[in-house]
Amino acid sequence: MKTKDGHFKIIFILITLFLLIFSASVLSFGQELTGEEIVNKVNELMNQDTVQAKVKMTIVTSSGKERVFIYDSYSKNKGEKNLLRYIEPKRAKGQAILMLNYADDIWMYFPRTKRIRKLATNSKSQKMEGSDFSYEDTGASDAFIEDFNSKKLGSEIKEGHDCYKIEMLKKEGIESGYSRLIMWIIKDNFYPIVINYYDRENPELLLKTLIQYDIKNVDGISTATKMVMYNQQENSQTSIEMLEIKYNIVLDDSLFTARNLQRR
């Protein structure tokens, strides 16, 4: 037979357990990341100080025709400076693209004419080499956090990963090719596995979907070794495969100059 004191002890233990569980749940809830915090982590991961890569780009047109390019890629200052130098095919060998100020300034070099041409200031949203990637897409920057307001929509399984679902709305007065983005970010490593891009004028019109595949650890950094941009309006697609990639190596500033574009 339990004593009165025994009843009080049991009640005390139950209350204590309840308070511990409640406190833990409140603490856990308080530590939930906001949309802005999640995107900041994505930005930190994607914008390494320097990147050098050998890349294979395959463009598949709406008619099913394929075009393949291989180029060397160099990036510095977390994407502020970018250089692409084409290796294949033969007709494109030596052609180069220089993007400075996060692709606000773009120069192209054509070895056949040996001329350097500066693109218009509004070229940032144009297709790169007729692909489904724009110059804006290829240049890393702080655009995710500076140009868009981010809101967490919840969690969702995407491409087999448990992801945060984030909506990003373009801030007023910002020049961008997109009015909003929907991004699915892997919870374990904050890698953006899927990104939907919406029309500049119509936030409901889906233009493109980027899906990233074969994520591996390279130099301690999560890296998609293949990505595909699906053009929802033109029924075309462009894949990018990382044949080689190195992070945070020394790249001289002289590499990112218009004069250097003519180097073979």
VENWOUR-V775716 format. One record per pair of residues at least 12 apart in sequence whose ideal C-beta (glycine too) atoms are under 10 Angstrom apart, sorted by the first residue. I is the first residue (numbers start at 1). J is the second residue. D is the distance in whole Angstrom. If there is no record, write none. Layout:
{{I J D} {I J D}}
This chain:
{{32 152 8} {33 152 8} {33 164 8} {33 187 9} {33 190 9} {34 150 8} {34 151 9} {34 152 6} {34 166 10} {35 148 10} {35 149 8} {35 150 4} {35 151 5} {35 152 4} {35 153 8} {35 164 8} {35 165 9} {35 166 5} {35 167 8} {35 168 8} {35 183 10} {35 185 10} {36 145 7} {36 148 10} {36 149 8} {36 150 5} {36 151 8} {36 152 9} {36 166 9} {36 168 10} {37 150 9} {37 152 9} {38 150 7} {38 152 7} {38 164 5} {38 165 10} {38 166 6} {38 183 9} {38 185 6} {38 187 9} {38 190 7} {38 192 10} {39 144 5} {39 145 6} {39 148 8} {39 149 10} {39 150 4} {39 151 10} {39 152 9} {39 164 9} {39 166 6} {39 168 7} {39 181 10} {39 183 8} {39 185 8} {39 190 9} {39 192 9} {40 142 10} {40 144 8} {40 145 6} {40 150 9} {40 190 9} {41 164 10} {41 185 8} {41 189 9} {41 190 4} {41 191 10} {42 144 6} {42 145 9} {42 150 9} {42 164 9} {42 166 8} {42 183 8} {42 185 6} {42 186 10} {42 189 10} {42 190 5} {42 191 8} {42 192 6} {43 78 9} {43 140 9} {43 141 9} {43 142 6} {43 143 9} {43 144 5} {43 145 5} {43 146 9} {43 190 9} {43 192 10} {44 78 9} {44 145 10} {44 190 8} {45 185 10} {45 189 7} {45 190 6} {45 191 7} {45 192 9} {45 221 7} {45 222 6} {45 223 10} {46 78 9} {46 79 8} {46 140 6} {46 141 9} {46 144 8} {46 190 9} {46 191 8} {46 192 7} {46 221 9} {46 222 10} {46 223 10} {47 75 9} {47 77 9} {47 78 4} {47 79 6} {47 80 9} {47 140 5} {47 141 7} {47 142 7} {47 143 10} {47 144 9} {47 145 10} {48 75 8} {48 76 10} {48 78 7} {48 79 9} {48 140 8} {48 219 9} {48 221 6} {48 223 10} {48 246 10} {48 247 5} {48 248 6} {49 75 9} {49 76 7} {49 77 7} {49 78 6} {49 79 10} {49 247 8} {49 248 5} {49 249 9} {49 251 9} {50 74 8} {50 75 6} {50 76 5} {50 77 8} {50 78 9} {50 79 10} {50 81 9} {50 246 8} {50 247 7} {50 248 6} {50 249 6} {50 250 7} {50 251 5} {51 73 7} {51 74 7} {51 75 4} {51 76 8} {51 78 9} {51 79 8} {51 82 9} {51 140 8} {51 219 10} {51 221 9} {51 223 10} {51 242 10} {51 245 7} {51 246 7} {51 247 6} {51 248 8} {51 249 8} {51 251 9} {52 72 8} {52 73 7} {52 74 6} {52 75 8} {52 76 10} {52 83 10} {52 244 8} {52 245 7} {52 246 5} {52 247 8} {52 248 10} {52 249 6} {52 250 10} {52 251 7} {52 255 10} {53 71 9} {53 72 7} {53 73 5} {53 74 8} {53 75 8} {53 84 10} {53 218 10} {53 223 10} {53 240 10} {53 242 6} {53 243 8} {53 244 6} {53 245 4} {53 246 7} {53 247 9} {54 70 7} {54 71 8} {54 72 6} {54 73 8} {54 87 8} {54 241 10} {54 242 8} {54 243 4} {54 244 4} {54 245 8} {54 246 10} {55 69 8} {55 70 7} {55 71 6} {55 72 8} {55 73 5} {55 84 8} {55 87 10} {55 138 10} {55 240 6} {55 241 7} {55 242 6} {55 243 7} {55 244 9} {55 245 9} {56 68 7} {56 69 7} {56 70 5} {56 71 8} {56 87 10} {56 88 9} {56 226 9} {56 239 8} {56 240 7} {56 241 4} {56 242 8} {56 243 6} {57 69 5} {57 70 8} {57 71 7} {57 73 10} {57 84 10} {57 86 10} {57 128 9} {57 129 7} {57 131 6} {57 133 8} {57 238 6} {57 239 7} {57 240 5} {57 241 8} {58 70 10} {58 131 9} {58 228 9} {58 237 9} {58 238 7} {58 239 5} {58 240 8} {58 241 8} {59 127 9} {59 128 10} {59 129 8} {59 130 6} {59 131 5} {59 132 7} {59 133 9} {59 229 10} {59 236 7} {59 237 8} {59 238 5} {59 239 8} {60 131 10} {60 132 9} {60 228 9} {60 230 10} {60 231 10} {60 235 10} {60 236 6} {60 237 5} {60 238 7} {60 239 8} {61 130 9} {61 132 10} {61 231 10} {61 234 8} {61 235 9} {61 236 5} {61 237 9} {61 238 10} {62 231 8} {62 233 10} {62 234 6} {62 235 4} {62 236 5} {62 237 9} {63 235 9} {63 236 9} {64 235 10} {64 236 9} {65 236 10} {67 89 8} {67 92 10} {67 129 8} {67 130 7} {67 131 9} {67 238 9} {68 88 7} {68 89 7} {68 239 10} {69 84 9} {69 86 6} {69 87 8} {69 88 7} {69 89 7} {69 92 6} {69 95 9} {69 128 10} {69 129 6} {69 130 10} {69 131 8} {69 238 10} {69 240 10} {70 86 7} {70 87 5} {70 88 4} {70 89 8} {70 92 9} {70 93 9} {70 241 9} {70 243 7} {71 83 10} {71 84 5} {71 85 6} {71 86 5} {71 87 6} {71 88 8} {71 92 8} {71 93 10} {71 95 9} {71 96 9} {71 97 9} {71 129 9} {72 84 7} {72 85 5} {72 86 8} {72 87 6} {72 96 9} {72 243 10} {72 244 9} {73 85 8} {73 97 10} {73 138 9} {73 240 10} {73 242 9} {73 244 10} {73 245 9} {74 98 10} {74 249 10} {74 251 6} {74 252 10} {74 255 6} {74 256 7} {75 99 9} {75 138 9} {75 139 8} {75 140 7} {75 247 10} {75 251 8} {75 256 9} {76 249 10} {76 250 10} {76 251 5} {76 252 9} {76 253 7} {76 255 8} {76 256 6} {77 100 10} {77 102 9} {77 140 10} {77 141 10} {77 251 9} {77 253 9} {77 256 9} {78 102 9} {78 140 6} {78 141 7} {78 142 8} {79 99 9} {79 102 6} {79 103 9} {79 138 9} {79 139 5} {79 140 3} {79 141 5} {79 142 8} {79 143 9} {80 99 9} {80 100 7} {80 101 7} {80 102 6} {80 103 9} {80 104 10} {80 139 8} {80 140 9} {80 141 7} {80 142 9} {80 256 9} {81 98 8} {81 99 7} {81 100 6} {81 101 8} {81 102 9} {81 139 9} {81 251 8} {81 253 8} {81 255 8} {81 256 4} {81 257 10} {82 97 8} {82 98 7} {82 99 4} {82 100 8} {82 102 9} {82 103 7} {82 106 9} {82 135 9} {82 138 7} {82 139 5} {82 140 8} {82 141 10} {82 256 8} {83 96 7} {83 97 7} {83 98 5} {83 99 8} {83 100 9} {83 107 10} {83 251 9} {83 255 6} {83 256 6} {83 257 9} {83 260 8} {83 261 8} {84 96 7} {84 97 4} {84 98 8} {84 99 8} {84 108 10} {84 128 8} {84 129 9} {84 135 10} {84 138 8} {85 97 8} {85 98 9} {85 109 9} {85 255 10} {85 260 9} {85 261 8} {85 263 8} {85 264 9} {86 109 10} {86 111 9} {86 129 8} {91 111 10} {91 112 9} {92 110 10} {92 111 9} {92 112 10} {92 129 8} {93 111 7} {93 264 9} {94 109 8} {94 110 8} {94 111 4} {94 112 9} {94 114 10} {94 261 10} {94 262 9} {94 263 9} {94 264 6} {95 108 7} {95 109 6} {95 110 6} {95 111 6} {95 112 9} {95 129 9} {95 261 9} {96 108 7} {96 109 4} {96 110 9} {96 111 8} {96 116 9} {96 258 10} {96 260 8} {96 261 5} {96 262 8} {96 263 8} {96 264 10} {97 109 8} {97 119 9} {97 128 7} {97 129 8} {97 135 8} {97 138 9} {97 261 8} {98 116 9} {98 118 9} {98 255 9} {98 256 6} {98 257 8} {98 258 6} {98 260 8} {98 261 6} {99 119 9} {99 123 10} {99 124 9} {99 128 9} {99 135 6} {99 136 10} {99 138 8} {99 139 5} {99 256 9} {100 139 9} {100 256 7} {100 257 9} {100 258 9} {101 124 10} {101 139 9} {101 141 9} {102 124 9} {102 135 10} {102 136 9} {102 139 5} {102 140 8} {102 141 4} {102 142 8} {102 143 7} {102 146 10} {103 119 10} {103 123 9} {103 124 5} {103 125 10} {103 128 10} {103 134 9} {103 135 5} {103 136 6} {103 137 9} {103 138 7} {103 139 4} {103 140 10} {103 141 8} {103 143 10} {104 121 7} {104 123 10} {104 124 6} {104 135 9} {104 136 10} {104 139 9} {104 141 10} {104 175 9} {105 118 7} {105 119 8} {105 121 8} {105 123 10} {105 124 9} {105 258 10} {106 118 7} {106 119 4} {106 120 9} {106 121 9} {106 123 6} {106 124 7} {106 126 9} {106 128 9} {106 135 6} {106 139 9} {107 119 7} {107 257 9} {107 258 5} {107 261 6} {108 123 10} {108 129 10} {108 261 8} {109 258 8} {109 260 9} {109 261 4} {109 262 6} {109 263 9} {110 261 10} {111 261 10} {111 262 8} {111 264 8} {114 262 7} {115 262 9} {116 258 6} {116 259 9} {116 261 6} {116 262 7} {118 258 8} {119 135 8} {121 175 9} {122 175 8} {122 177 10} {123 135 6} {123 136 9} {124 136 5} {124 137 10} {124 139 8} {124 175 8} {124 176 9} {124 177 7} {125 137 9} {125 175 9} {125 176 8} {125 177 3} {125 178 8} {125 200 8} {126 177 9} {127 231 10} {127 238 9} {128 238 9} {129 238 9} {130 236 9} {130 238 9} {131 229 8} {131 231 9} {131 236 9} {131 237 9} {131 238 4} {131 239 9} {131 240 9} {132 207 9} {132 208 6} {132 209 10} {132 210 9} {132 228 9} {132 229 4} {132 230 7} {132 231 4} {132 232 10} {132 233 10} {132 234 8} {132 236 6} {132 237 6} {132 238 4} {132 239 9} {133 208 9} {133 210 9} {133 227 9} {133 229 5} {133 231 10} {133 238 6} {133 240 7} {134 177 6} {134 178 9} {134 197 9} {134 207 10} {134 208 9} {134 229 9} {135 177 9} {136 175 10} {136 176 7} {136 177 5} {136 178 8} {136 197 10} {137 177 8} {137 178 10} {137 195 9} {137 197 8} {137 208 8} {137 210 8} {137 229 7} {137 238 10} {138 240 9} {143 168 10} {143 170 10} {143 174 9} {143 176 7} {143 178 10} {143 181 10} {144 166 10} {144 168 7} {144 181 8} {144 183 8} {144 192 9} {144 195 10} {145 168 9} {146 171 8} {146 174 8} {147 168 9} {147 169 10} {147 170 6} {147 171 6} {147 173 10} {147 174 5} {147 175 8} {147 176 6} {147 178 9} {147 181 10} {148 166 10} {148 167 9} {148 168 4} {148 169 6} {148 170 6} {148 171 6} {148 174 8} {148 176 8} {148 178 9} {148 179 10} {148 180 8} {148 181 7} {148 183 10} {149 167 9} {149 168 7} {149 169 5} {149 170 8} {149 171 6} {149 172 10} {149 180 10} {150 166 6} {150 167 7} {150 168 5} {150 169 8} {150 181 9} {150 183 8} {151 165 10} {151 166 7} {151 167 5} {151 168 8} {151 169 8} {152 164 6} {152 165 7} {152 166 6} {152 167 8} {152 185 10} {153 165 4} {153 166 7} {153 167 5} {153 182 8} {153 183 10} {153 184 10} {154 166 10} {155 184 9} {155 187 8} {156 184 6} {156 194 10} {157 184 9} {158 183 10} {158 184 4} {158 185 9} {158 186 8} {158 193 6} {158 194 5} {158 211 9} {159 184 8} {159 186 9} {159 193 5} {159 194 6} {159 211 7} {159 212 8} {159 213 8} {159 215 10} {160 186 10} {160 193 9} {161 184 8} {161 185 9} {161 186 5} {161 187 8} {161 188 8} {161 189 9} {161 191 8} {161 193 6} {161 194 9} {161 215 9} {162 184 10} {162 186 7} {162 187 5} {162 188 8} {163 183 9} {163 184 4} {163 185 6} {163 186 6} {163 187 6} {163 188 10} {163 191 9} {163 192 9} {163 193 6} {163 194 8} {164 183 8} {164 184 7} {164 185 5} {164 186 8} {164 187 6} {164 190 8} {164 192 10} {165 182 7} {165 183 8} {165 184 6} {165 185 8} {165 194 9} {166 181 8} {166 182 7} {166 183 5} {166 184 8} {166 185 6} {166 192 9} {166 195 10} {167 180 7} {167 181 8} {167 182 6} {167 183 8} {167 196 10} {167 203 10} {168 180 6} {168 181 4} {168 182 8} {168 183 6} {168 195 9} {168 198 10} {169 181 8} {169 198 10} {169 203 8} {170 198 9} {170 200 8} {170 203 9} {175 200 9} {176 197 10} {176 200 7} {177 197 8} {177 198 10} {177 199 9} {177 200 6} {177 207 8} {177 208 10} {178 195 10} {178 196 9} {178 197 5} {178 198 6} {178 199 7} {178 200 6} {178 203 9} {178 207 7} {178 208 9} {179 197 9} {179 198 5} {179 199 6} {179 200 6} {179 201 7} {179 202 7} {179 203 4} {179 204 9} {179 205 9} {179 207 10} {180 196 9} {180 197 9} {180 198 5} {180 199 9} {180 200 10} {180 203 5} {180 204 9} {181 195 6} {181 196 7} {181 197 6} {181 198 7} {181 210 10} {182 194 8} {182 195 7} {182 196 4} {182 197 9} {182 198 8} {182 206 9} {182 209 9} {183 195 5} {183 196 8} {183 197 10} {183 210 9} {184 196 9} {184 211 9} {186 212 9} {186 215 8} {186 222 8} {188 222 9} {189 215 8} {189 217 9} {189 221 10} {189 222 5} {190 222 8} {191 212 7} {191 215 6} {191 221 10} {191 222 5} {191 223 9} {191 224 7} {192 210 8} {192 212 7} {192 224 9} {193 210 9} {193 211 7} {193 212 6} {193 213 9} {193 215 8} {193 224 8} {193 227 10} {194 209 7} {194 210 7} {194 211 5} {194 212 7} {195 208 8} {195 209 7} {195 210 4} {195 211 8} {195 212 8} {195 227 10} {195 229 9} {196 208 8} {196 209 5} {196 210 8} {196 230 10} {196 232 9} {197 209 7} {197 210 7} {197 229 9} {197 231 10} {197 232 9} {199 233 9} {205 232 9} {205 233 8} {206 230 10} {206 232 5} {206 233 8} {207 230 10} {207 231 7} {207 232 6} {207 233 6} {207 234 9} {208 229 6} {208 230 6} {208 231 5} {208 232 6} {208 233 8} {208 234 9} {208 236 10} {208 237 9} {208 238 10} {209 228 9} {209 229 7} {209 230 5} {209 231 9} {209 232 6} {209 237 9} {210 224 10} {210 227 6} {210 228 7} {210 229 5} {210 230 8} {210 238 10} {210 240 10} {211 224 9} {211 226 9} {211 227 7} {211 228 5} {211 229 8} {211 230 7} {211 237 10} {211 239 10} {212 224 4} {212 225 9} {212 226 7} {212 227 5} {212 228 8} {212 240 10} {213 225 7} {213 226 4} {213 227 7} {213 228 7} {213 239 9} {213 241 9} {214 226 5} {214 227 9} {214 241 9} {214 242 9} {216 242 9} {216 245 10} {218 242 8} {218 244 10} {218 245 6} {218 246 8} {218 247 7} {219 245 8} {219 246 7} {219 247 5} {219 248 7} {219 249 9} {220 247 8} {220 248 10} {221 245 9} {221 247 5} {221 248 9} {223 242 7} {223 245 6} {223 247 8} {224 240 9} {224 241 10} {224 242 8} {225 240 10} {225 241 7} {225 242 5} {225 243 9} {225 245 8} {226 239 6} {226 240 7} {226 241 5} {226 242 7} {227 239 7} {227 240 5} {227 241 8} {227 242 9} {228 240 8} {228 241 10}}
